[in-house]
Structure formats: C-alpha cells, structure tokens
C-alpha cells in the first residue's frame, strides 16, 4: 500500500521537520520523572526551612545519592544552583 502524500507544501514541510534541542539538559532534567519529583519536593522543603541543612551539605548528599541510584553524578555547584532556584 502506498504512503499517502501530504496535501500541501506546508504539510510536507512540517512533516519533515526534526525538533532538536541544542546544548545539554541540566542534570536534574536528565533524571526520571519520579526521581525529579522527589528532588523537587526536597528542594521545596529545604527552601521552606523544613529541612535544616546548609546548602552545600545538602547539595553534596543529593549528588552522592543520585550517583548511588545509577545516574550521572551532578556537580556540587550545579546542585547548589538548582537548590537556589525558586520552584
């Protein structure tokens, strides 16, 4: 069976566009959704003062645990910057 051709030049052009992202995704966006949701909740609690920890100490622990769970270990400064961002 022959493949149906787009009905217009516009449809043909749009059907062939490949969406590509430039650059690298931030460390947290490369993680699975469930892990990212847990990390976001930890960040929210820390920002609210519910987790009593210095920013650097928390960042180091987060980086270690992410690596222990089989993902690429993020840099300490990247985690610190992420912790500082408002949700």
N, C-alpha and C positions, 0 to 999 in steps of 0.2 A: 504494500500500500504506500502511495506517495505521501510525503510530508506536505501538509497544507502550507502554502506560502502566505506571509503577511499580506494584508490587503492594501497597504500603503507604504510609501518610502519611510515615513515616520515610524510605523510599526516595525519595519525591517531594521531600521537603525536602533531603535530602543531594544529590540530583542537580542541584539548582538553586543550591547554594552556590558562590559565586565566591571563590576564595582570592586575597586581595590582600595585598600587603606594604605596610606603612606606612613612610614615610620614604624615604631614599636608600640605595642599596647603597654600601658602601665602594668606593673607587677600584679596588682590586685584584679585587673580585668582579664588576666590570663587564667585565673582560678575558676573552678567550677562554681556555679551559681549558689549552691548550698553553703560552700565554704565562705564565699564572698559575703553572703547574708549574715553568717555568724560573725565574721570580722567587722562588718558594718555595725552590728549590734554592740560588739565590744567597744568600738570607737565611740558610739553614741553614749554608752555608759561611762566611759572614761571622760568624755567631754562634759558630761553632766555631773561629774565628781563622784559617781557611784563606785568607780574603781580607783583606789588610792595607790597611785604609782607615778614615778617620774616618767616623762615622755620617752626618754632614751631607754630606760629599763624595760618599759612595755614594748617598745619597738624591737629590741633585741630578742625578747621572748617570742614575739609574734613571728619574726623572721626564722627563728630556730624551729618553731612548731610547724610553720608552713613547709620548711625543708624536710622535717621528720615525716610529714604526711605525703612525701613523694613529689613535691613540686619544687620548681627552681627557687632557691633561697633569695629573697629580695634583699637589697642593700639596706643597711641601717638608716641611711639618710632618706631613702625612698619611703620607708615605713614612717619615719618621723614626719615627713612632709604630708603623707596621707593622713596621719593622726591629726594634724593641724587643720586639715580642710574641714569645713562645715559640711554636714551631711546633706 
